Amino acid sequence: MLPMLMRFRIHDESKTFGFYLPMVLIYLLALPVVVLGAIVFAILLAVPETAKQARAYLRLIMALPQLLSASIGTEIEVQSETKDIVIRII
């Protein structure tokens, strides 16, 4: 299952602010890049000189959805002198 939400929490010295970001928005923004990448990859597979190198990357490309679904539960914390930022992938 793919991640559905990102939760941001920003803790300032005086207050805490948090919000949720649906991952669907990020997926929609990444969709044109994925489509262009698929077209370029298909062209590389069609050219005999680059087909062998392109096939070597096919396993990596096929594993990307598994890597994305494994990111559920990831928590990133960034701390500075004045602010703390926490990003959770839900």
C-alpha positions in Angstrom: 0.0 0.0 0.0 1.3 3.4 -0.9 1.7 6.2 1.7 -1.4 8.4 1.9 -0.4 11.3 4.1 2.5 13.4 5.2 2.2 15.1 8.6 4.3 18.2 9.2 4.8 19.7 12.6 6.7 22.9 13.2 7.5 23.8 16.7 8.7 27.3 17.3 9.8 28.8 20.6 6.3 30.3 21.2 3.9 28.0 19.3 3.4 24.7 17.5 1.9 24.5 14.0 1.0 21.3 12.2 -0.7 20.2 9.0 -1.4 17.2 6.8 -0.5 17.0 3.1 -2.2 14.3 1.0 0.4 12.3 -0.9 -2.0 12.2 -3.9 -0.9 15.8 -4.6 2.7 14.8 -4.6 1.9 11.8 -6.9 0.1 14.1 -9.3 3.0 16.4 -9.4 5.4 13.5 -10.1 3.2 12.0 -12.8 4.6 14.0 -15.7 8.1 13.2 -14.7 7.2 9.5 -14.6 5.5 9.6 -18.0 8.5 11.3 -19.6 10.9 8.9 -17.9 8.9 5.9 -19.3 9.1 7.4 -22.8 12.8 7.9 -22.6 13.3 4.4 -21.1 11.3 2.9 -24.0 13.5 4.8 -26.5 16.6 3.5 -24.8 15.3 -0.1 -25.0 14.6 0.4 -28.7 18.1 1.5 -29.6 20.3 -1.5 -29.8 23.5 0.2 -28.5 21.8 1.2 -25.2 19.3 -1.7 -24.8 21.7 -3.7 -22.7 22.4 -0.9 -20.2 18.7 0.0 -20.1 17.7 -3.6 -19.2 20.2 -3.5 -16.3 18.1 -0.6 -14.8 14.8 -2.4 -15.3 15.0 -4.3 -12.0 15.5 -1.0 -10.2 12.6 0.6 -11.9 10.3 -2.3 -11.1 11.3 -2.1 -7.4 10.5 1.6 -7.0 6.8 1.0 -5.9 8.1 -1.4 -3.2 10.5 1.1 -2.0 7.8 3.8 -1.9 5.5 1.5 0.1 8.3 0.7 2.5 8.6 4.4 3.4 5.4 4.3 5.5 6.3 5.1 9.1 9.4 7.2 8.1 10.0 10.1 10.5 12.4 13.0 9.7 13.3 15.5 12.4 15.2 18.7 11.8 16.3 20.8 14.7 17.7 24.3 14.8 18.3 26.8 17.5 14.8 28.3 17.1 12.6 25.7 15.4 12.0 22.0 15.3 10.4 20.4 12.2 9.0 16.8 12.2 7.8 15.1 9.0 6.0 11.8 9.2 4.9 9.7 6.3 1.7 7.9 7.2 
